[in-house]
């Protein structure tokens, strides 16, 4: 006979048995650790992630940025509006395709990159993790992102095929 305690330990809905919760908690806690590192730059955590992509390749379309960050346009648009008001980016219609909006870094946005170079090292010191631990953790999470991304792609292709 199962005891109530044993039943609770085996409960598949216990928070500590979920994959989603440690990822959710880590994301929230990591954003808090980043906050004091990014405040001097005038960036939020989400804006910093967008800037990382834009420093690699600007100009780019809103859709392409959303794909890189796994964000939908409805989430990205308010973020980009704040970044534009902050003087980090400009947004304009693509002259070759009016449906697309292109994001370009401003001079201020480009210059901010040199100040932001210190952020990864400062984060590493705050977390007290050496480079190999960070690489291992990042690679593990990237594997999960690949798995989840392929699930999203297969779900959308299943939906489109079921409509045929």
Secondary structure, DSSP 8 states (H G I E B T S, - for coil): ---HHHHHHH-TT-GGG-HHHHHHHHHHHHHHHHHHHHHTTT--HHHHHHHHHHHHS-SEEHHHHHHHHT--HHHHHHHHHHHHHTTSEEEEEETTEEEEEEEEE-HHHHHHHHHHTTHHHHHHHHHT--HHHHHHHHHHHHHHHHHHHHHHHHHHHHHHHHT-
